[in-house]
């Protein structure tokens, strides 16, 4: 999970807080234009480094760390993109919690801000070139990786590092929310992954924050089992923007303004509602209000059953004037706002460290139900329970998620934070996982026909 950046370094760069004019057109800037938030940072949790090298890899014999016990994970990149030179970047945390990036020589690079509270550009050899269209490039990770991403970009991306209040390194990644980010004009996307010795690999395609360069994936495990998530179809960016424009004309909401244009006015990427309202806080603020009131009225008189899909089983919930209470829960849930629903991490959906297991199970299922607007649908009194063809059928709903899913070749890939909430035997989020992974194959630009 992405760590929050300590606010002590907030003055190191400009925060984008004012409303943006529509449409959003990229205008890349420099270090002074960086946006530093939890959306585009990863914090080190490692102990003190020596010369920029993590203690976990500092003790070596014949150049090989005596602590390296990982079975190597191969990442195979199939270039189906018809465009310019493509580059990959691998970021994340090594087993000690240190921030790492994969170097072209196959070793980890450990970004070191040298105590600077002003972001420093990472100029190490971490841009991994892909072969030409139709070719496959293979990388091998030198160790296990958590909170990882494999970034794919048409051109080179700019990464930075900065010291937090504790002196540890923070990685500042390209921001899809900031049209003045140094990488704003680059077409990029990524796959998220965590691969640990204890739990194996979890990888997913995510559109929680934005839709960018099209990537699909196939995981092969040591057992020979393969799992595939094909991701978006080729040309999906323009198609999604066209559908958002149609939706905006239908309901008067600024769905089309979520499309980010390049300097020539062509669709480059698409912001999620969560990111869009971060820069436009007054936009759509009342969007779910009527729906929320109808939900409150309905479940004042009947149970909303949350299937925790844990040993706790089904939990009954009821609304009062301003809150939802659930049996066995350690605290109640206030009415959400539209912003709470878009983000799934504030208001009633904020999870506290001391919340009990029931509360932690209810939060994702409740936010998923609001996002997909299934709470008033026949059968929606049990969550999760309805199949995917019941999602996004009520008004209002999250049309960004609806439209993104409609262009996913197999309908899978996170379109909001809790898209992994599903009835048993469904996989709306498009997660691949398993122990003893051998190859994660990424299809850049979409799967070949």
Buried (B, 14 or more C-beta within 10 A) or exposed (E): EBBEBBEEBEEBBBEBEEEBEBBBBBEBBEBEBBBBBEBBBBBBBBEEBEEBBBBBBEEEEEEEBEBBEBEEBBBBBBBBBEEEBBBBBBBBBBBBBBBBBBBEEEBBBBBBBEEEBBBBEBEBEBBBEBBEEEEBBEBEBBBBBBBBBBBBBBBBBBBBBBBBEEEBBBBBBBBBBBBBBBBBBBBBBBBBBBBBEEEBBBBBBBBBBBBBBBBBBBBBBEEEEEBBBBBBBBEBBEBBBBBBBEBBEEEEBBBBBBBBBBEEEEBBBBBBBBBBBBBBEEBBEEBBEEBBEEBBEBBEEEBBBBBBBEEBEEBBBBBEEEBBEBEEBEBBBEBBBBBBBBBBBEBBBEEEEEBEBBBBBBBBBBBBBBBBBBBBBEEBBBBBBBEBEBBBEBEBBBBBBBBBBBBBBEBBBBBBBBBBBBBEEEBBBBBBBBEEBBBBBBBBBBBEE
